[in-house]
């Protein structure tokens, strides 16, 4: 009689199994050891989660699939991050995903953990055509945040390697001669916009962490420039930095009162 596999070996096999049709699954399920049964329950939870995420990905590809059916080949999803912070640039990303898309469990970047965003960022950058747009605090102050957001999005599109033939944009219309759809909450409805949301978020968070080294009293590595208590305390004790937006309160009021 063959000696049964160790529980550690079975756990390794479970990590390799992707389908209930795998013959190893039948063998493992018949193992009554408590450690194996616990590993099976964990695998089944993850398997059901993967199925749900794959179904969600199919649903989030509806806009893209309709455009492909009408002959569009280079569909760019576009989103921005950083309209609300008191400091730092507004960043946009444009993402053209490949026609044959692998499993990519994207979502609105705000709904994902930082670790998951980083993982997905690496996946997206490896398979997609990505353009980044970055508009400085000075330009935000000069033209207002709404116009700066449009500029960031158009810059991101211009930085793509290929010219898109259709745009899917999160709640924005752009003055460009390219077919486009503005989708409210698009980062939760379109896989391309969700991918752009993740890229823009990770890119900007990394940039703000670099600024935190240069300007260490504001907590930029934690708050990404948003007006947290730590950030506001830093403004009170150390003043305004060159990356602060001078048309945003309380910075605007601080400058007026000087």
Buried (B, 14 or more C-beta within 10 A) or exposed (E): EEEEBEBEEBBEBBEEBEEEEBEEBEEBBEBEEEEBEEBBEEBEEEBEEEEEBEEBBEEBBEBBEEBBEEEBEBBBBBBBBBEEBBBBBBBBBBBBBEEEBEEBBBBBBEEBEEEBBBBBBEBBBEBBBBBBBBBBBBBBBEBEBEEBBBBBBBBBBEBBEEEBBBBBBBBBEBEBEEEBBBBEEBBBBBBBBBBBBBBBBBBBBEBBEEBBEEBEBBBBBBBBBBBBEBBBEBBEEEEBBEBBBBBBEBBBEBEEEE
